[in-house]
Amino acid sequence: MHGFDRLIALFPREFRDAFGVEMRGVFAAQLAAARQRGRAAVCRLWMRTTPRMIGAAWREHRAARQRARPRRASRLGELRADLRLTARLLIRRPGFTAAVVAAIAIGVGAVATIFSAVNAIVLRPLPGTRDGSALVGIERRSPDMRDGASASYLLYAQIRDRARSLDGAAAWSRVALAIRPDARDGASIAGAIVSSNYFAVLGVQPFRGRFFDVLDDTRPLAEPEIVVSFDLWQRQLDADAAAVGRRVHVNGARYRIVGVAPPGFRGVFTPLKIDAWVPLSTQPHVRPQRDLTHAPWLWVFGRLRADRDRARAELTDLFSSWAQTSPESAVIRAYTSARLTPLTGLPDDARVAILSFSGVLMGAAMLVLLIAGANASSLLAARAISRRRELNIRAALGASRGRLIRQLLTETLVLFGLGAGGGLAVAWAGTAALERVPLPGDAALALELSPDARVVTFAIVVALAVGVLFGIGPALRGTKRHLSAAMRDGSAGATRRSRITHLLIVGQLAASMVLLATAALFARALDRGAVTDLGFNPAGVLSLRVNTESFGYDDARAAAFLTTLRERVTTIPGVTASAYASLLPLAETPANVTVTPRAAVLTSPTELRVFTAGVGDGYFETLQIPLVAGRSFSTTEIANTADVAVVSETLSRRAWPGAAAVGSVLRVGSRAITVVGVARDTKHVSLDEPPAAFLYRPIALARPSAVTLLVRTQDRPAAAAMAVAAAMRAIDPTLPRPAVTAFADDVGHALLPQRVAAVVTGILGAGGLTLAAIGLYGALAFAVGARTRELGVRRALGAREFDVVALVAWQGLRLAGAGIAIGLGLAFVATRALDAYLLGVSPLDPIALSAAAGIFIVVALAATVIPARRAARADPIGALRSN
């Protein structure tokens, strides 16, 4: 029988169990007879029996599947029955359904809106690229990895040619372009100057035409080429299929359009709206600065061939060897470490900052969702208690407790699924509103925050998870009552409220208190920022960004244009002062330089790292920055870019402590700079920054570059803005229409994080407080209904309306008081992580917390008094008869 056992062991377990004993008996008799006839008979028996065994096993397998089908079908039938019953119950109670779905939609909508913004800015892969997970940004970093620097063209060429761990490396930089197709007015657009293999490394395919041929980036083409974005092709070229091959004027020269980028492609940084790309070979025309071969100005990215650690080690060695022969300054050569970051559409530092800020908003949104879930749980618990008699009758007819729990969970998940759909509608509206928020800077920033498949999946999963979390409790409590007790008194369970329900109400109130406190703190930060002493006066100042590079001007023509423009602007009625500046405080990040101060008597040199900017004559008068010593620049010093400087008070104190700064000398590189004035400290990067060392130098108007014209007006700034734009077009009618903005608006963007946070947390706080107030009102209304007979007895025995109101109100105020106390404690813990955004406002700011608590108390009183007064005005006789 050992052969039979080995044969049976080849079959699945269910076949062995079904046929083992029967087949063993039949086969034993046949095998004994075959052995008497010889070996050949035994072999024939095996050959004849084995197919029959296999066939029998197969038939049994099919029969087993047929027997299992009715059970599966019955489960599907039960699910369909649960869904049909759920639909009838929800339609029968439209008010209850609408209340629960609306509460869930608010919570899911808040979470989905914030997640949609994070997904669009940080998580969404670069559109149109191939295998985006292999793309990495390549950064030169200091040994401590704190600071970074861009790459020169020569360093980029080293990375491209020598990095064996990369399957290609490309480079790019921003460039301002002025494009004029046919006879239309020119338009200023945001462009990128890229290496010829830029699109190939990204793996992007053109929508029309082609991209740049992979050639030597330093060899000028016979005819400059340009690739336009899909949006620019539609907006400026009327989506003409024949646009490829057409000639257009770019920065005053003729370029040939060779291709159209695919829809949605914006380049490496997705928030930056790039309208066109030109090859590096056009650098002498579109960026005619000096020494760009050696100067760091390019951002480099690559496609990994090996693992990231190996690539990082190889690039670190390359940067170290480059520093030994590089003609760069000593400060730049010190950046010998390499950092590789995923190419996800944002620089790594910006991605970390946005994720940190988004985490604050996501935490607030999750609080609203938890409040909505707790609110829904309270309503579901009340409904389960009211349906307890129905559930026990179904149990008496044979339904198991698991079957009843599944029915209640089905109803809960359907409600939360409907709430997820409503939340996605809220998210679409919310992201559309966020897209209209004005963004800072002169860059063409544009955000597409609309939800995609990832956001839809996230919203549904979160909604169902919260549904299970808050729905399992009411389902268990609604089905745990003993059948005999329930049949004797179906209303006994409805006479008392569960402690869990009270805990849910207190949790809602505490979470809404955290939201209100956070919103109040951000509002206080906005107020603090609005009254912060900037050191200058932006009111009444207009700003006009002038990029002579995009006009195609050489040095002499650029200087003549800027001089003429300022002369015409000063003649405009109402203009009291004007000046040029290389950057705007609080609107653009200043450059850093290392200076070595020297006193009149030679002392040991000490290097200082300071901010610097180029300014023209009249700058301090235009922004009303007081000079505490010395004088400003003269027109002659500006024209000749003399080696003079004005320093801030902080730089004066650090460089020459206890001595006069005016007349002293400091060295910047190989140049000796004489200090002619000391200006008051101003804010440059952020509103909460400490006083910074700043160096003002004469602006070089003779060099084609982007400068800003600042114009102080006395009255009617709108009319002055139109006059300034007209003055610019009068000099050269072929130029794009200039954008003249109010400098106060540019400065106001410094408060953008606080403004967005205040608005978002304020909306979330209002929504959370509303949901919590509804939950408190519902809890008290249910309690009043359950105590109708008791209150009637009290009134019949002589209790006044005030006594009944106080009795019911005290119950609500105890819940509200517990919510305030717990919420303030949680708010103090939670808001300690917001110091970076509060501009010096303490998390224990008494004004903010008092305002939040005051609003909370008013809303809680309203939610408490309404059911209390209703209970007090009830007819005592009717209340006694009701039970």
Stockholm file with secondary structure:
# STOCKHOLM 1.0

chainA/1-883         MHGFDRLIALFPREFRDAFGVEMRGVFAAQLAAARQRGRAAVCRLWMRTTPRMIGAAWREHRAARQRARPRRASRLGELRADLRLTARLLIRRPGFTAAVVAAIAIGVGAVATIFSAVNAIVLRPLPGTRDGSALVGIERRSPDMRDGASASYLLYAQIRDRARSLDGAAAWSRVALAIRPDARDGASIAGAIVSSNYFAVLGVQPFRGRFFDVLDDTRPLAEPEIVVSFDLWQRQLDADAAAVGRRVHVNGARYRIVGVAPPGFRGVFTPLKIDAWVPLSTQPHVRPQRDLTHAPWLWVFGRLRADRDRARAELTDLFSSWAQTSPESAVIRAYTSARLTPLTGLPDDARVAILSFSGVLMGAAMLVLLIAGANASSLLAARAISRRRELNIRAALGASRGRLIRQLLTETLVLFGLGAGGGLAVAWAGTAALERVPLPGDAALALELSPDARVVTFAIVVALAVGVLFGIGPALRGTKRHLSAAMRDGSAGATRRSRITHLLIVGQLAASMVLLATAALFARALDRGAVTDLGFNPAGVLSLRVNTESFGYDDARAAAFLTTLRERVTTIPGVTASAYASLLPLAETPANVTVTPRAAVLTSPTELRVFTAGVGDGYFETLQIPLVAGRSFSTTEIANTADVAVVSETLSRRAWPGAAAVGSVLRVGSRAITVVGVARDTKHVSLDEPPAAFLYRPIALARPSAVTLLVRTQDRPAAAAMAVAAAMRAIDPTLPRPAVTAFADDVGHALLPQRVAAVVTGILGAGGLTLAAIGLYGALAFAVGARTRELGVRRALGAREFDVVALVAWQGLRLAGAGIAIGLGLAFVATRALDAYLLGVSPLDPIALSAAAGIFIVVALAATVIPARRAARADPIGALRSN
#=GR chainA/1-883 SS CHHHHHHHTTSCHHHHHHHHHHHHHHHHHHHHHHHHHCHHHHHHHHHHHHHHHHHHHHHHHHHHHHHHHHHHHHHHHHHHHHHHHHHHHHHHCHHHHHHHHHHHHHHHHHHHHHHHHHIIIIISCCTTCSSGGGEEEEEEECTTSSCEECBCHHHHHHHHHHCTTEEEEEEEEEEEEEEECTTSCCEEEEEEEECTTHHHHHTCCCSEECCCCCCCTTSCCSSCEEEECHHHHHHTSTTCGGGTTCEEEETTEEEEEEEECCTTCCCSSTTBCCCEEEEGGGHHHHCCCSCTTTSCCBEEEEEESSCHHHHHHHHHHHHHHHHHHCCSCHHHHTCCEEEEEECSSSCHHHHHHHHHHHHHHHHHHHHHHHHHHHHHHHHHHHHHHHTHHHHHHHHHTTCCHHHHHHHHHHHHHHHHHHHHHHHHHHHHHHHHHHHTSCCCSSSCBCCCCCCCHHHHHHHHHHHHHHHHHHHHHHHHHHTCSCHHHHHHCTTGGGGSCCHHHHHHHHHHHHHHHHHHHHHHHHHHHHHHHHTCCCSSCCTTEEEEEEEGGGGTCCHHHHHHHHHHHHHHHHTSTTEEEEEEESSCTTTSCCEEEEEEEECSSCCCCCCEEEEEEEECTTHHHHTTCCEEEECCCCHHHHHTTCSEEEEEHHHHHHHSTTSCCTTCEEEETTEEEEEEEEECCCCCSCTTCCCCCEEEEECCTTSCCEEEEEEEESSCHHHHHHHHHHHHHHHCTTSCCCCEEEHHHHHHGGGHHHHHHHHHHHHHHHHHHHHHHHHHHHHHHHHHHHTHHHHHHHHHTTCCHHHHHHHHHHHHHHHHHHHHHHHHHHHHHHHGGGGGGTTTCCTTCHHHHHHHHHHHHHHHHHHHHHHHHHHHTSCHHHHHHHC
#=GC SS_cons         CHHHHHHHTTSCHHHHHHHHHHHHHHHHHHHHHHHHHCHHHHHHHHHHHHHHHHHHHHHHHHHHHHHHHHHHHHHHHHHHHHHHHHHHHHHHCHHHHHHHHHHHHHHHHHHHHHHHHHIIIIISCCTTCSSGGGEEEEEEECTTSSCEECBCHHHHHHHHHHCTTEEEEEEEEEEEEEEECTTSCCEEEEEEEECTTHHHHHTCCCSEECCCCCCCTTSCCSSCEEEECHHHHHHTSTTCGGGTTCEEEETTEEEEEEEECCTTCCCSSTTBCCCEEEEGGGHHHHCCCSCTTTSCCBEEEEEESSCHHHHHHHHHHHHHHHHHHCCSCHHHHTCCEEEEEECSSSCHHHHHHHHHHHHHHHHHHHHHHHHHHHHHHHHHHHHHHHTHHHHHHHHHTTCCHHHHHHHHHHHHHHHHHHHHHHHHHHHHHHHHHHHTSCCCSSSCBCCCCCCCHHHHHHHHHHHHHHHHHHHHHHHHHHTCSCHHHHHHCTTGGGGSCCHHHHHHHHHHHHHHHHHHHHHHHHHHHHHHHHTCCCSSCCTTEEEEEEEGGGGTCCHHHHHHHHHHHHHHHHTSTTEEEEEEESSCTTTSCCEEEEEEEECSSCCCCCCEEEEEEEECTTHHHHTTCCEEEECCCCHHHHHTTCSEEEEEHHHHHHHSTTSCCTTCEEEETTEEEEEEEEECCCCCSCTTCCCCCEEEEECCTTSCCEEEEEEEESSCHHHHHHHHHHHHHHHCTTSCCCCEEEHHHHHHGGGHHHHHHHHHHHHHHHHHHHHHHHHHHHHHHHHHHHTHHHHHHHHHTTCCHHHHHHHHHHHHHHHHHHHHHHHHHHHHHHHGGGGGGTTTCCTTCHHHHHHHHHHHHHHHHHHHHHHHHHHHTSCHHHHHHHC
//
